[in-house]
């Protein structure tokens, strides 16, 4: 078995939090239990989750992001110079506001011992001969976006007069975290990245607070920061990326096909593979896949985590073959379009429905590529 992602049937990383974990986190926030008691509940929940991932036949294991509030902000809070507080307005999603903490600079960026390294070690110890652990973290571009979005830019400029200075410290921090993860035995890292989903949306100018020329400059800057963070990585460390349009409580933030960013991102981002959302009409068509650089892989997110209804197997198989018109079948893989709980609130389906989705992904992969090619 290969020890590197992606696998022919795969998943993005986050899972629905079990009720006992939700209760423990609420009790900790209320001061009813200690950090040590919460950690014990997290450890037990993650151990049980990994056992279920293995029983479902998957070759990749994650901690389900069970120790996080959100897919991205907790990682940022692990850096020195980053502060956060309860939000008053939240982030606008389709029909709902995501009540996640406002996160901003309070000083210069640096990182000492990032807590995610210890989190990874726990999952690494659960590997066996059939599985490999994957660590998900927000892409450097996502971190940069958080600090230069219009609501935070004035605060950021108190510490960093230019983006160039900010990028230098941000990349240095990523290099340290990546090296520490590698030294802990990590060989598979996934950059989760909503920035490209924002760029393809018709309201991108409003979101980024700039004109069309400014958007083009930002695209190049975001690509550069991702590639700078990847630069110098060990040869046997795989870094993939998942590109998302927002995933909160079964709703979404952005719409639009990948065509406008495909030549730049699919052609020039120095990742091993792209996990891409293709679960509904908001995602556009597969024509963009013609821009994927030689040797890179694409994981088709054709099964949605936003609704409990199971997709028709033949319909998904047909879509895989449609995608294969633009990228050879041997370079295509299958997964859900996103995680099941990018934030701890989770999407609107049950744990049983979550595992049914994953079983569907595995069945379809077996039909398309054959059991001997998985």
KOLRO-184280 format. One record per atom (N, C-alpha, C): residue in three letters; x, y, z. Coordinates in steps of 0.2 Angstrom, whole numbers, plus 5000, padded with zeros to 4 digits. Atoms other than C-alpha are relative to their C-alpha. Example, Ala and Ser with C-alpha at 12.3 -4.5 7.8 and 13.67 -1.06 7.14 Angstrom:
ALA500449945000/ALA506249785039/ALA500450065000/SER499649944999/SER506849955036/SER499650055003/
END
This chain:
UNK500449945000/UNK500050005000/UNK500450065000/UNK499749945000/UNK500650174996/UNK499950045006/UNK500149964993/UNK500950295011/UNK499950074998/UNK500249935002/UNK500450455001/UNK499350004998/UNK500649985002/UNK498850534998/UNK500150034993/UNK500750024999/UNK497750544988/UNK499949924999/UNK500250065002/UNK496950374988/UNK499450004996/UNK500550005005/UNK495750314975/UNK499350025003/UNK500649984997/UNK494350334987/UNK500250035007/UNK499749964995/UNK494650475000/UNK499550045003/UNK500549954997/UNK493950605011/UNK500450065002/UNK499749944999/UNK494350785015/UNK500350015007/UNK499750004993/UNK494650775034/UNK499650015006/UNK500449994994/UNK493350835046/UNK499449965000/UNK500650044999/UNK491950735053/UNK499550035006/UNK500549984995/UNK490350765063/UNK500349985007/UNK499850014993/UNK490750785082/UNK499549965003/UNK500550044996/UNK489950655093/UNK499750045006/UNK500349964995/UNK488750715106/UNK500450015007/UNK499650004994/UNK489950675121/UNK500550054999/UNK499549955001/UNK491250785113/UNK499850075000/UNK500349945000/UNK490150925110/UNK499850035007/UNK500249994993/UNK489550915128/UNK500650025004/UNK499449984996/UNK491350915135/UNK500350064998/UNK499849935002/UNK491851065124/UNK499650055004/UNK500449954997/UNK490351155131/UNK500150015008/UNK499850004993/UNK490751105149/UNK500750035001/UNK499449964999/UNK492551165147/UNK499950074999/UNK500149935001/UNK492051335140/UNK499650035006/UNK500449984994/UNK490851345155/UNK500450005007/UNK499650014994/UNK492251305167/UNK499849945004/UNK500250054996/UNK491451145173/UNK500549945000/UNK499550055001/UNK492851025167/UNK500750034999/UNK499349985001/UNK494751045166/UNK500249994993/UNK499750015007/UNK495851055150/UNK500249935000/UNK499850075000/UNK496450885155/UNK499449954999/UNK500650045001/UNK494750815156/UNK499750004993/UNK500249995007/UNK494250885139/UNK500549964996/UNK499550035005/UNK495850815131/UNK499849925001/UNK500250074999/UNK495350645138/UNK499449984996/UNK500650015004/UNK493650655130/UNK500250004992/UNK499849995007/UNK494450715114/UNK500449934997/UNK499650065002/UNK495750565114/UNK499549944999/UNK500450065001/UNK494350435116/UNK499650014994/UNK500449995006/UNK493250515103/UNK500449994993/UNK499550005006/UNK494750525090/UNK500249924999/UNK499850075001/UNK495250345094/UNK499449964997/UNK500650035002/UNK493450285091/UNK499950024992/UNK500149975007/UNK493350395075/UNK500549964995/UNK499550045004/UNK494950315068/UNK499849934999/UNK500250075001/UNK494350145071/UNK499449994995/UNK500650005005/UNK492750185061/UNK500350014993/UNK499749995006/UNK493850255047/UNK500349944997/UNK499650065002/UNK494850095046/UNK499449954999/UNK500550055002/UNK493249985047/UNK499650014994/UNK500349985006/UNK492550085033/UNK500449984994/UNK499550025006/UNK494050025022/UNK500450064998/UNK499649945003/UNK494850195020/UNK500849995002/UNK499350014999/UNK496750205019/UNK500350065004/UNK499749944997/UNK496950385026/UNK499650005007/UNK500349994994/UNK496550425044/UNK500150075002/UNK500049944998/UNK496250595052/UNK499750005007/UNK500349994994/UNK495750665069/UNK499350035000/UNK500749975002/UNK494150725061/UNK500050085002/UNK500049934998/UNK494750905067/UNK499650005007/UNK500450004994/UNK493950855084/UNK500350055005/UNK499749964995/UNK495150965094/UNK499950084998/UNK500049935002/UNK494651125084/UNK499250025000/UNK500749975000/UNK493151245084/UNK499950014992/UNK500149995007/UNK493451285065/UNK500649974996/UNK499550035004/UNK494451215051/UNK500750044999/UNK499449955001/UNK495651365050/UNK500250045005/UNK499849954995/UNK495551485064/UNK500549975006/UNK499650034995/UNK496251365077/UNK500750004999/UNK499350005002/UNK497851345067/UNK500350075001/UNK499749935000/UNK498051535066/UNK500150025008/UNK499949984993/UNK497851545085/UNK500649975003/UNK499450034998/UNK499351435087/UNK500650044999/UNK499449955001/UNK500451575081/UNK500050055005/UNK499949944996/UNK501151705092/UNK499850064995/UNK500249945004/UNK500451875087/UNK499350004997/UNK500750015002/UNK498651815083/UNK499650005006/UNK500650004995/UNK497151865094/UNK499449984997/UNK500750015002/UNK495351825093/UNK499550025005/UNK500649994995/UNK493651865101/UNK499449984997/UNK500750025003/UNK491851815099/UNK499850064995/UNK500249955006/UNK491151895083/UNK499350025002/UNK500749975000/UNK489652005083/UNK499649994994/UNK500450015006/UNK489151985065/UNK500149944997/UNK499850075003/UNK490051825059/UNK500150014992/UNK499850005007/UNK490451785041/UNK499349984996/UNK500650015004/UNK489051795028/UNK500049944996/UNK500150065004/UNK488551625021/UNK499350004997/UNK500650005003/UNK487051585010/UNK499449995005/UNK500550014996/UNK485551615021/UNK500149995008/UNK499850014993/UNK486551605037/UNK500650045001/UNK499449974999/UNK487951695046/UNK500449955005/UNK499550044997/UNK489451595052/UNK500250035006/UNK499849974994/UNK489651635070/UNK500749975003/UNK499350024998/UNK491551605071/UNK500450065002/UNK499749944997/UNK492751715081/UNK500450044995/UNK499549955004/UNK493551875073/UNK500749985002/UNK499350024999/UNK495351835071/UNK500550054997/UNK499749945002/UNK496651975069/UNK500750005004/UNK499449994997/UNK498452025073/UNK500050045006/UNK499849964994/UNK499052085090/UNK500750015001/UNK499349995000/UNK500852085086/UNK500349964994/UNK499750035006/UNK502152015074/UNK499949925000/UNK500150075001/UNK501951835068/UNK500649965001/UNK499550054999/UNK502951695074/UNK499749935003/UNK500350064997/UNK502751515080/UNK500549965004/UNK499550044996/UNK503551415094/UNK499849934999/UNK500250075001/UNK502751245097/UNK499350004999/UNK500750005002/UNK501251235087/UNK499649945003/UNK500450064997/UNK499851125096/UNK499849954995/UNK500250055005/UNK499451045079/UNK500549945000/UNK499550065000/UNK501050945080/UNK499949955005/UNK500250064995/UNK500550855096/UNK499449974998/UNK500650035002/UNK498850835089/UNK500149944994/UNK499850055005/UNK499650745074/UNK500349945003/UNK499650064997/UNK500750635085/UNK499549955002/UNK500550044997/UNK499150565093/UNK499749954994/UNK500350035005/UNK498450515076/UNK500549954997/UNK499450045003/UNK500150455069/UNK500049935004/UNK500050064996/UNK500150325084/UNK499549954998/UNK500550055002/UNK498550245077/UNK500149974993/UNK499950035006/UNK499250205060/UNK500149935000/UNK499850075000/UNK499350025055/UNK500349994992/UNK499750015007/UNK500049935039/UNK499550024994/UNK500549985005/UNK498449985030/UNK499850074999/UNK500349935000/UNK498250165034/UNK500650055001/UNK499549954999/UNK499250325034/UNK499650075003/UNK500349944997/UNK498850485044/UNK500150064996/UNK500049945003/UNK498450655036/UNK499950065004/UNK500149944996/UNK498650825044/UNK499750064995/UNK500349945004/UNK497450965037/UNK500250065004/UNK499949934997/UNK497951145040/UNK499850054994/UNK500249955005/UNK497351305031/UNK500650024996/UNK499549985005/UNK498351355016/UNK500350075002/UNK499749934998/UNK499551505019/UNK499650064997/UNK500449955003/UNK498451605007/UNK499450015004/UNK500549994996/UNK497051575018/UNK500150045006/UNK499749964994/UNK498051645033/UNK500150074998/UNK499849935002/UNK498651795023/UNK499350044998/UNK500649975001/UNK496851825017/UNK499750035007/UNK500349994994/UNK496251825035/UNK500350075003/UNK499749944998/UNK497451965039/UNK500050064996/UNK500049945005/UNK497252075024/UNK499350024998/UNK500749995002/UNK495352065022/UNK499950075002/UNK500149934998/UNK494652245023/UNK499950015007/UNK500249984993/UNK493952225041/UNK500749995004/UNK499450014996/UNK495752175047/UNK500650044998/UNK499449975003/UNK496852275036/UNK500350065004/UNK499749954996/UNK497052425047/UNK500449985006/UNK499650034994/UNK497552325062/UNK500749974997/UNK499450035003/UNK498752225051/UNK500650054999/UNK499549955002/UNK499652385045/UNK500350035006/UNK499749984994/UNK500052425063/UNK500749965001/UNK499450044999/UNK501352285063/UNK500349984993/UNK499750025007/UNK501652255044/UNK499850064995/UNK500149945005/UNK501752415033/UNK499849974993/UNK500050035006/UNK501852295018/UNK499849935000/UNK500250085000/UNK501152125013/UNK500749964999/UNK499450045001/UNK502952075008/UNK500349995007/UNK499750014993/UNK503552095027/UNK499549955003/UNK500550054997/UNK501951995032/UNK500149934997/UNK499950065003/UNK502251865020/UNK500649965002/UNK499450034998/UNK504051835025/UNK499949975007/UNK500150034994/UNK503551805043/UNK499549945000/UNK500550065001/UNK502051695038/UNK500349944997/UNK499750065003/UNK503051585027/UNK500549975005/UNK499550034995/UNK504451565040/UNK499649965005/UNK500450044996/UNK503051505052/UNK499849944997/UNK500350065003/UNK502351385040/UNK500649954999/UNK499450055000/UNK504151315037/UNK500149975006/UNK499950034994/UNK504351285055/UNK499549955002/UNK500550054999/UNK502651195057/UNK500149944996/UNK499950055004/UNK502951095042/UNK500649955002/UNK499450034997/UNK504651045048/UNK499949965006/UNK500150044994/UNK504050995065/UNK499549954999/UNK500550065001/UNK502550895058/UNK500449944996/UNK499650055004/UNK503850805046/UNK500449965006/UNK499650044995/UNK504950765061/UNK499649965005/UNK500550044996/UNK503450695070/UNK499749944996/UNK500250065004/UNK503250575056/UNK499550014995/UNK500649995005/UNK501950665045/UNK500350004993/UNK499850005007/UNK502150635026/UNK499450024996/UNK500649985004/UNK500450695021/UNK499750065003/UNK500349944998/UNK499850875023/UNK499550034995/UNK500549975004/UNK498350955016/UNK499850075001/UNK500249934999/UNK498151145013/UNK499350014998/UNK500749985002/UNK496351195014/UNK499950074999/UNK499949935003/UNK496051345004/UNK499350024997/UNK500649965002/UNK494451455002/UNK500150064996/UNK499949945003/UNK495351594994/UNK499850004992/UNK500250015007/UNK495151524976/UNK499350004999/UNK500750005001/UNK493351494979/UNK499750075001/UNK500249934999/UNK493151684984/UNK500150034993/UNK499849975006/UNK494051734968/UNK499549994994/UNK500450025006/UNK492851644956/UNK499350035001/UNK500749974999/UNK491251724964/UNK499950074997/UNK500149945004/UNK490451864955/UNK500150065005/UNK499949944996/UNK490651974971/UNK500750005003/UNK499350014998/UNK492551944972/UNK500250075002/UNK499749934999/UNK492852134970/UNK499850035007/UNK500349984994/UNK491752174985/UNK500449965006/UNK499750044994/UNK492452034996/UNK500750025001/UNK499349984999/UNK494252084993/UNK500150075000/UNK499949925000/UNK493952274992/UNK500550034995/UNK499549975005/UNK494852304976/UNK499649994993/UNK500350015007/UNK494552314957/UNK500349944997/UNK499750065004/UNK494952194943/UNK500749995000/UNK499350015000/UNK496752234942/UNK500349985007/UNK499850024993/UNK496952224961/UNK499849925001/UNK500150074999/UNK496152044960/UNK500549964997/UNK499550045004/UNK497351984947/UNK500750015004/UNK499349994996/UNK498852054958/UNK499949955006/UNK500150044994/UNK498051964973/UNK500149934999/UNK499950075002/UNK497951804964/UNK500749975000/UNK499350015001/UNK499751804960/UNK500450005007/UNK499749994993/UNK500251854978/UNK499849945004/UNK500250054996/UNK499151714985/UNK500349934998/UNK499650065003/UNK499951584973/UNK500750005003/UNK499350004998/UNK501651644978/UNK500149985007/UNK499950014993/UNK501351634997/UNK499949925001/UNK500150074999/UNK500751454995/UNK500649964997/UNK499450035003/UNK502251404984/UNK500650015004/UNK499549984995/UNK503451494996/UNK500049955006/UNK500050054994/UNK502851385010/UNK500149934998/UNK499850075002/UNK503051225000/UNK500750004998/UNK499350005002/UNK504751274994/UNK500549975006/UNK499550024995/UNK506151175002/UNK499749945004/UNK500350064996/UNK504951035009/UNK500449944998/UNK499650075002/UNK505750855010/UNK499749974994/UNK500350035006/UNK505550754995/UNK499549955001/UNK500550064999/UNK504550615003/UNK499450035004/UNK500649974997/UNK503250745011/UNK499650024994/UNK500549995005/UNK501650755000/UNK499650065003/UNK500449944998/UNK500750925001/UNK499450004994/UNK500649995004/UNK498950924993/UNK499750065002/UNK500549954998/UNK497651054993/UNK499349994998/UNK500850005001/UNK495751064995/UNK499850074999/UNK500249935002/UNK494951214986/UNK499249995002/UNK500750004998/UNK493251254994/UNK499750074999/UNK500449945001/UNK491851384992/UNK499650015006/UNK500349984994/UNK491351385010/UNK499549945002/UNK500450064997/UNK490551245021/UNK499950015007/UNK500249984993/UNK489651295036/UNK499249985001/UNK500750024999/UNK488051205043/UNK499649994994/UNK500350025006/UNK487651135026/UNK499850064995/UNK500149955004/UNK487751305018/UNK500750024997/UNK499449985004/UNK489051395007/UNK500150085000/UNK499949935000/UNK489851565004/UNK500150034993/UNK499949985007/UNK490351574986/UNK499849954994/UNK500250045005/UNK489851514969/UNK500550024994/UNK499649995006/UNK490751494952/UNK500549954998/UNK499550055002/UNK491751374941/UNK500750025001/UNK499349984999/UNK493651364942/UNK500350034994/UNK499749985006/UNK493951424924/UNK500550065001/UNK499649945000/UNK494551594929/UNK500750005004/UNK499450014996/UNK495851534941/UNK500449944998/UNK499750075002/UNK496251364933/UNK500750014997/UNK499450005003/UNK497751414922/UNK500650025005/UNK499549984995/UNK498651494937/UNK500149955005/UNK500050054994/UNK498151374951/UNK500249934998/UNK499950075002/UNK498051214942/UNK500749994997/UNK499450005004/UNK499551254931/UNK500650015004/UNK499449974997/UNK500751334944/UNK500049995007/UNK499950024993/UNK500351284962/UNK500349945001/UNK499650064999/UNK501651164968/UNK499849955005/UNK500350064996/UNK500551034976/UNK500049944996/UNK500050075003/UNK500450854973/UNK499349994996/UNK500750015003/UNK498550854970/UNK499550055002/UNK500649954999/UNK496950954970/UNK499449965002/UNK500650034998/UNK495450904980/UNK499550064998/UNK500449955002/UNK494050994971/UNK499349995001/UNK500750004999/UNK492251034974/UNK499649994993/UNK500450005006/UNK491050974960/UNK499449975001/UNK500650044998/UNK489550924969/UNK499350034998/UNK500649975002/UNK488251044962/UNK500250054994/UNK499949965006/UNK487951174948/UNK500450065002/UNK499649944998/UNK488851314958/UNK500849984998/UNK499350025001/UNK490551214954/UNK500250014993/UNK499850005007/UNK490451234935/UNK500249934997/UNK499950065003/UNK491051104923/UNK500749985001/UNK499450034999/UNK492550994921/UNK500550034995/UNK499549975005/UNK493351094906/UNK500650035003/UNK499549974996/UNK494451184919/UNK500649955001/UNK499450054999/UNK495451014921/UNK500550004995/UNK499550005005/UNK496351034905/UNK500650045002/UNK499449964998/UNK497451164914/UNK500449975006/UNK499650044995/UNK498051034927/UNK500749984998/UNK499350015002/UNK499951024926/UNK500149934999/UNK499850075001/UNK500750864920/UNK500249975007/UNK499850044994/UNK500950734934/UNK499650015006/UNK500449994994/UNK499750814946/UNK499349975000/UNK500650044999/UNK498150724952/UNK499450055002/UNK500649964998/UNK496350784955/UNK499549955003/UNK500550044996/UNK495150714968/UNK499450034999/UNK500649975002/UNK493450744962/UNK499549995006/UNK500550004994/UNK492250794976/UNK499350004997/UNK500750005003/UNK490650734968/UNK499449985004/UNK500550024996/UNK489750674983/UNK500050055006/UNK500149944996/UNK489050814994/UNK500049985007/UNK500150014993/UNK489250825013/UNK499550055003/UNK500449954997/UNK487950955014/UNK499349985001/UNK500750035000/UNK486350845012/UNK500149935001/UNK500050074999/UNK485950675018/UNK499949954995/UNK500250045006/UNK485250605002/UNK500649974997/UNK499550045003/UNK486350474994/UNK499950014992/UNK500049995007/UNK486850514976/UNK499949934996/UNK500150065004/UNK486450394962/UNK500749984997/UNK499350025001/UNK487950284959/UNK500250014992/UNK499950005007/UNK487750274940/UNK500150084998/UNK499949935002/UNK487550464939/UNK500750035002/UNK499349984998/UNK489250494949/UNK500549974995/UNK499650035004/UNK490050364938/UNK500150034993/UNK500049965007/UNK489550454922/UNK500350075001/UNK499749944999/UNK490150614929/UNK500849995001/UNK499350025000/UNK491850534933/UNK500350004993/UNK499850015006/UNK491950484915/UNK500050064995/UNK500049935003/UNK491450664909/UNK500750035002/UNK499449974998/UNK492950724919/UNK500649974997/UNK499550045003/UNK494050594911/UNK500150024993/UNK499949975007/UNK493850684894/UNK500550055001/UNK499549945000/UNK494950824901/UNK500649985004/UNK499450024996/UNK496150724913/UNK499949925000/UNK500150075001/UNK496550544911/UNK499849965007/UNK500350034994/UNK495650424923/UNK500549985005/UNK499550024995/UNK497250364931/UNK500250055004/UNK499849954996/UNK497550534937/UNK499450035004/UNK500649984996/UNK495750554945/UNK499949955006/UNK500250034994/UNK495150504962/UNK499350035002/UNK500649994998/UNK493550514972/UNK499950025007/UNK500149994993/UNK492950594988/UNK499450045001/UNK500649944999/UNK491550704996/UNK500350064998/UNK499849935002/UNK491650884991/UNK500450045005/UNK499749964994/UNK492150945008/UNK500049955006/UNK500150034994/UNK492250895026/UNK499349995002/UNK500750014997/UNK490650845036/UNK499950055005/UNK500149954994/UNK491050975050/UNK500650054999/UNK499549955001/UNK492151115044/UNK500150045007/UNK500049974994/UNK491651205060/UNK499649955005/UNK500350054995/UNK491051105076/UNK499349995000/UNK500750005000/UNK489251145073/UNK499849944995/UNK500150065005/UNK489351015058/UNK499550024995/UNK500549995005/UNK488250995043/UNK499449965002/UNK500750024998/UNK486450945043/UNK499949934998/UNK500150075001/UNK486550755043/UNK500349965006/UNK499950044994/UNK486750615055/UNK500749964999/UNK499450045001/UNK488350515059/UNK499949944995/UNK500250065004/UNK487450365051/UNK500050024993/UNK500049985007/UNK487150465035/UNK500750024998/UNK499349995002/UNK488950525035/UNK500449944998/UNK499650065002/UNK489650345035/UNK499749974994/UNK500350025007/UNK488350305021/UNK500350034994/UNK499749965005/UNK489150445011/UNK500749974998/UNK499350025001/UNK490850375013/UNK500049934997/UNK500150075003/UNK490250195009/UNK499950014993/UNK500249985007/UNK489550264993/UNK500650014996/UNK499349985004/UNK491250344988/UNK500449944999/UNK499650065001/UNK492150174991/UNK499749954995/UNK500350045005/UNK490850074981/UNK500150034993/UNK499949975007/UNK490950194966/UNK500749994998/UNK499350005002/UNK492850194966/UNK500149934998/UNK499950075002/UNK492850004966/UNK499749984993/UNK500350015007/UNK491650004951/UNK500450034994/UNK499649965006/UNK492650134941/UNK500749984999/UNK499350025001/UNK494450084944/UNK500149935002/UNK499950074999/UNK494249904950/UNK500349995007/UNK499750014993/UNK494649834967/UNK500849995000/UNK499350025000/UNK496449784961/UNK500450074999/UNK499649935002/UNK496849974957/UNK499850055005/UNK500149954995/UNK496350054973/UNK500650015005/
END
